[in-house]
Amino acid sequence: MSTARDLTRDATATLTAAGVESPGTDARRLLAYVLGMEPASLLLDPVVDPDQRARYTRLVARRAAREPLQHLTGRAYFRHLELAVGPGVFVPRPETEVMTGWAIDRLRELRDTGPELHGTGRELHGVVREPFAVDLCSGSGAIAAALASEVPGVRVAAVERSPEAAEYARRNLAGSGAELIVADMTDVPRSWDETVDLVIANPPYIPLEAFSSVAPEARDHDPAEALFSGDDGLDAIRTLVGLAARLLVDGGLLCFEHADLQGESAPAVVLASAAFVAVRDRRDLTDRPRFVTAIRRDRRR
């Protein structure tokens, strides 16, 4: 019999040699997954039987070959959520949690204070409708699920064109109240025009020329359409900005993620559209440029 401490020590060495970014954490999470317990329980140094050890060894070998940890366990964590992920869907990253948190704060303000303080078009025939948020390029549905679970009283829609990714989104959004539209973002319903209060997205933004520099976990396992977007990485962002200008009410909010090297070029796309004001680039937890926020210009001006 082997103990958890011995196995994770050896696995950490194997993953370190393979260039895995977080070898100790991944070694512990894989063993906890095999044993059906939380990683913190490994501190008790449980005994691992031969069948469990064999399964763990196989998983460590796959992780050393740079298969994503989340594909091996079938789960990813995003804010307070545990999500189903796997081959065919982009694995959500911690960086996106910061942008999502910003959007959650704005939606709470909008829900709690009403349209008169935000200049939005939420009042129709004297009736104030609930705020409406749309998550474009939704992938696993991580952002939409977080918005729906953390801001009750808000209408949330997720849009994802990949049938494979949409299957994961459907599972992750089940019971959340968020709706899922399986379509390209340019094919969203025309009835949404000038009714949306917040458009949020984590679109593909990696330049094609940067293919070889992308970590193997993403390059070889995430869907290419969720990663790459033209020669400069901004093709999807250009489409997104034009669509948001159409969907958002006057005073509505736009936020989208970009690569850390696009801290100037991504906001420039928004400024060039002339449909937005208060365009600002914001930083992630590592203090790198990460996402753009902007306000839809009043169409009457």
C-alpha positions as CSV (number, residue, x, y, z in Angstrom):
1,M,0.0,0.0,0.0
2,S,1.1,3.6,-0.7
3,T,0.2,6.7,1.1
4,A,-1.0,10.0,-0.4
5,R,2.1,11.8,0.7
6,D,4.4,9.4,-1.1
7,L,2.3,9.4,-4.3
8,T,1.9,13.2,-4.5
9,R,5.6,13.7,-3.9
10,D,6.5,11.4,-6.8
11,A,3.8,12.9,-9.0
12,T,4.9,16.4,-8.3
13,A,8.4,15.5,-9.4
14,T,7.0,14.0,-12.6
15,L,4.9,17.0,-13.4
16,T,7.7,19.4,-12.6
17,A,10.0,17.6,-15.1
18,A,7.2,17.9,-17.7
19,G,6.9,21.6,-17.4
20,V,3.5,21.7,-15.8
21,E,2.9,25.2,-14.3
22,S,1.4,24.1,-11.0
23,P,2.8,20.6,-10.4
24,G,2.1,20.2,-6.7
25,T,-1.4,21.5,-6.9
26,D,-2.2,19.3,-9.9
27,A,-0.8,16.2,-8.2
28,R,-2.9,16.8,-5.1
29,R,-6.1,17.5,-7.1
30,L,-5.7,14.4,-9.2
31,L,-5.2,12.2,-6.2
32,A,-8.2,13.8,-4.4
33,Y,-10.2,13.1,-7.6
34,V,-9.2,9.5,-7.6
35,L,-10.0,9.1,-3.9
36,G,-13.3,11.0,-4.1
37,M,-12.3,13.5,-1.5
38,E,-11.4,17.2,-1.2
39,P,-7.7,18.0,-1.6
40,A,-7.5,19.3,2.0
41,S,-8.3,15.8,3.2
42,L,-5.0,14.5,1.8
43,L,-3.4,16.2,4.8
44,L,-4.6,13.1,6.7
45,D,-2.2,11.0,4.5
46,P,-4.8,8.3,3.6
47,V,-3.6,4.9,2.3
48,V,-4.1,4.4,-1.4
49,D,-5.0,0.9,-2.6
50,P,-3.3,-0.7,-5.7
51,D,-6.3,0.0,-8.0
52,Q,-6.4,3.6,-7.0
53,R,-2.7,3.9,-7.4
54,A,-2.8,2.5,-10.9
55,R,-5.6,4.9,-11.9
56,Y,-3.7,7.8,-10.4
57,T,-0.5,6.9,-12.2
58,R,-2.3,6.9,-15.5
59,L,-3.8,10.3,-14.8
60,V,-0.4,11.8,-13.8
61,A,1.1,10.5,-17.1
62,R,-1.7,12.2,-19.1
63,R,-1.2,15.4,-17.2
64,A,2.6,15.2,-17.8
65,A,1.7,14.9,-21.5
66,R,0.0,18.4,-20.9
67,E,-3.6,17.2,-21.1
68,P,-5.5,19.8,-19.1
69,L,-6.2,19.0,-15.4
70,Q,-9.9,20.0,-16.0
71,H,-10.2,17.4,-18.8
72,L,-8.9,14.7,-16.6
73,T,-11.3,15.5,-13.7
74,G,-14.2,16.8,-15.9
75,R,-14.6,19.8,-13.7
76,A,-13.5,23.4,-13.5
77,Y,-14.0,26.1,-10.8
78,F,-15.1,29.6,-11.6
79,R,-15.9,32.0,-8.8
80,H,-18.1,29.9,-6.5
81,L,-19.2,27.5,-9.2
82,E,-18.2,24.0,-10.1
83,L,-18.6,23.5,-13.9
84,A,-18.6,20.6,-16.2
85,V,-15.9,20.8,-18.9
86,G,-14.0,18.5,-21.2
87,P,-12.9,18.1,-24.8
88,G,-14.7,20.5,-27.1
89,V,-15.1,23.4,-24.8
90,F,-12.8,26.2,-23.6
91,V,-11.7,25.8,-20.0
92,P,-12.5,29.0,-18.1
93,R,-9.5,30.8,-16.6
94,P,-9.2,32.7,-13.3
95,E,-8.4,35.9,-15.2
96,T,-12.0,36.0,-16.4
97,E,-13.3,36.0,-12.9
98,V,-12.2,39.6,-12.4
99,M,-14.1,40.9,-15.4
100,T,-17.2,38.8,-14.3
101,G,-17.0,40.3,-10.9
102,W,-17.0,43.8,-12.4
103,A,-20.1,43.0,-14.4
104,I,-21.8,41.4,-11.3
105,D,-21.2,44.6,-9.3
106,R,-22.7,46.8,-12.2
107,L,-25.7,44.5,-12.6
108,R,-26.4,44.6,-8.8
109,E,-26.3,48.4,-8.9
110,L,-28.6,48.5,-11.9
111,R,-31.1,46.1,-10.4
112,D,-31.1,47.9,-7.0
113,T,-31.1,51.5,-8.0
114,G,-33.2,51.5,-11.2
115,P,-32.8,53.0,-14.6
116,E,-33.1,56.6,-13.7
117,L,-29.6,56.6,-12.1
118,H,-28.0,54.8,-15.0
119,G,-29.5,56.6,-18.0
120,T,-30.6,53.2,-19.4
121,G,-33.7,52.5,-21.4
122,R,-35.2,50.0,-19.0
123,E,-38.6,51.7,-18.7
124,L,-41.2,50.7,-21.3
125,H,-44.7,52.1,-21.2
126,G,-44.2,53.1,-17.6
127,V,-43.1,49.7,-16.5
128,V,-39.5,49.0,-15.4
129,R,-38.3,45.7,-16.8
130,E,-35.6,43.6,-15.2
131,P,-32.0,44.2,-16.3
132,F,-30.9,42.1,-19.3
133,A,-27.4,40.7,-19.6
134,V,-26.0,38.8,-22.6
135,D,-22.9,36.6,-22.5
136,L,-21.5,36.2,-26.0
137,C,-19.0,33.5,-27.0
138,S,-20.2,31.8,-23.9
139,G,-18.4,28.5,-24.2
140,S,-19.0,26.5,-21.0
141,G,-21.5,29.1,-19.8
142,A,-19.3,30.0,-16.9
143,I,-19.9,33.8,-17.1
144,A,-23.6,33.5,-17.7
145,A,-23.9,31.0,-14.8
146,A,-22.1,33.3,-12.5
147,L,-24.2,36.3,-13.4
148,A,-27.4,34.4,-13.0
149,S,-26.5,32.8,-9.7
150,E,-25.0,35.9,-8.1
151,V,-27.5,38.5,-9.3
152,P,-31.0,37.1,-9.0
153,G,-33.7,39.3,-10.5
154,V,-31.7,39.8,-13.7
155,R,-32.4,38.2,-17.1
156,V,-29.3,36.4,-18.4
157,A,-28.8,34.9,-21.9
158,A,-25.7,32.9,-23.1
159,V,-24.9,32.7,-26.8
160,E,-22.6,29.9,-28.1
161,R,-22.3,28.7,-31.7
162,S,-20.4,25.4,-31.1
163,P,-22.8,22.5,-30.5
164,E,-20.1,20.7,-28.5
165,A,-19.5,23.6,-26.2
166,A,-23.2,24.3,-26.0
167,E,-23.8,20.9,-24.5
168,Y,-21.5,21.8,-21.6
169,A,-23.2,25.2,-21.3
170,R,-26.6,23.5,-21.1
171,R,-25.4,21.4,-18.2
172,N,-23.8,24.3,-16.4
173,L,-26.8,26.6,-16.8
174,A,-29.4,24.0,-15.8
175,G,-31.5,25.4,-13.0
176,S,-29.8,28.9,-13.1
177,G,-32.6,30.6,-15.0
178,A,-30.3,31.7,-17.7
179,E,-31.3,31.0,-21.3
180,L,-29.0,29.4,-23.9
181,I,-29.0,30.4,-27.6
182,V,-27.0,28.0,-29.8
183,A,-26.0,30.4,-32.6
184,D,-23.2,32.6,-33.9
185,M,-23.2,35.9,-32.0
186,T,-24.1,37.7,-35.2
187,D,-27.4,35.7,-35.4
188,V,-28.8,36.7,-32.0
189,P,-32.5,37.7,-32.2
190,R,-33.3,41.1,-33.7
191,S,-35.8,41.5,-31.0
192,W,-32.9,42.0,-28.6
193,D,-31.8,45.2,-30.4
194,E,-31.6,48.2,-28.0
195,T,-32.9,46.1,-25.1
196,V,-29.7,44.8,-23.5
197,D,-28.2,46.5,-20.4
198,L,-24.9,44.6,-20.4
199,V,-23.0,42.7,-23.0
200,I,-20.1,40.6,-21.7
201,A,-17.8,38.3,-23.6
202,N,-14.5,36.4,-23.4
203,P,-14.0,36.1,-27.2
204,P,-11.2,34.5,-29.1
205,Y,-8.3,37.0,-29.2
206,I,-5.0,35.2,-29.9
207,P,-3.3,36.2,-33.1
208,L,-2.7,33.4,-35.5
209,E,1.0,34.2,-35.6
210,A,1.2,33.4,-31.8
211,F,0.2,29.8,-32.3
212,S,3.5,28.3,-31.3
213,S,3.7,30.3,-28.1
214,V,0.4,29.2,-26.7
215,A,0.7,26.7,-23.8
216,P,0.1,23.1,-24.9
217,E,-2.9,22.7,-22.6
218,A,-4.7,25.4,-24.5
219,R,-3.2,25.0,-28.0
220,D,-3.7,21.3,-28.2
221,H,-6.9,20.8,-26.3
222,D,-9.1,24.0,-26.3
223,P,-11.1,24.5,-29.4
224,A,-9.2,26.6,-31.9
225,E,-12.2,28.8,-32.6
226,A,-12.2,29.8,-28.9
227,L,-8.6,30.9,-29.1
228,F,-7.5,32.4,-32.4
229,S,-9.0,35.3,-34.2
230,G,-7.3,36.6,-37.3
231,D,-3.8,37.9,-37.9
232,D,-4.0,40.5,-35.1
233,G,-6.3,38.6,-32.8
234,L,-9.0,41.3,-33.0
235,D,-11.4,40.0,-35.6
236,A,-13.9,38.6,-33.1
237,I,-13.6,41.8,-31.0
238,R,-14.4,44.0,-34.0
239,T,-17.6,41.9,-34.6
240,L,-18.4,41.9,-30.9
241,V,-18.2,45.7,-30.6
242,G,-20.4,46.3,-33.6
243,L,-23.0,43.8,-32.3
244,A,-22.9,45.4,-28.8
245,A,-23.6,48.8,-30.3
246,R,-26.7,47.3,-31.8
247,L,-27.9,45.4,-28.8
248,L,-27.3,47.8,-25.9
249,V,-29.7,50.4,-24.7
250,D,-28.4,53.9,-24.5
251,G,-26.2,53.9,-21.4
252,G,-25.8,50.2,-21.5
253,L,-22.5,48.6,-20.6
254,L,-20.0,46.6,-22.6
255,C,-17.1,44.5,-21.2
256,F,-14.9,42.0,-22.9
257,E,-11.6,40.2,-22.3
258,H,-8.5,40.5,-24.4
259,A,-4.8,39.4,-24.3
260,D,-2.5,41.3,-22.0
261,L,-0.6,42.6,-25.1
262,Q,-3.8,44.2,-26.4
263,G,-4.2,46.8,-23.7
264,E,-4.1,49.5,-26.3
265,S,-5.3,47.8,-29.5
266,A,-8.5,46.4,-28.0
267,P,-9.8,49.7,-26.5
268,A,-8.9,51.3,-29.9
269,V,-11.4,49.0,-31.6
270,V,-14.1,50.4,-29.3
271,L,-13.1,54.0,-29.8
272,A,-13.1,53.5,-33.5
273,S,-16.7,52.5,-33.5
274,A,-17.8,55.9,-32.2
275,A,-20.7,54.2,-30.5
276,F,-19.2,54.2,-27.0
277,V,-18.0,56.6,-24.3
278,A,-16.0,56.1,-21.1
279,V,-13.8,53.5,-22.8
280,R,-11.4,52.1,-20.2
281,D,-9.0,49.2,-20.0
282,R,-8.8,47.3,-16.7
283,R,-6.3,44.9,-15.1
284,D,-6.5,41.4,-13.8
285,L,-5.3,39.9,-10.5
286,T,-1.7,39.8,-11.9
287,D,-1.9,43.6,-12.8
288,R,-1.9,42.9,-16.5
289,P,-4.2,44.6,-19.0
290,R,-7.1,42.2,-19.3
291,F,-10.6,43.6,-20.2
292,V,-12.2,46.7,-21.7
293,T,-15.3,48.4,-20.3
294,A,-17.4,51.1,-22.1
295,I,-20.8,52.8,-22.1
296,R,-23.2,52.9,-25.1
297,R,-23.4,56.4,-26.4
298,D,-26.8,58.1,-26.4
299,R,-28.2,57.6,-29.9
300,R,-30.0,61.0,-29.8
301,R,-26.7,62.9,-29.5
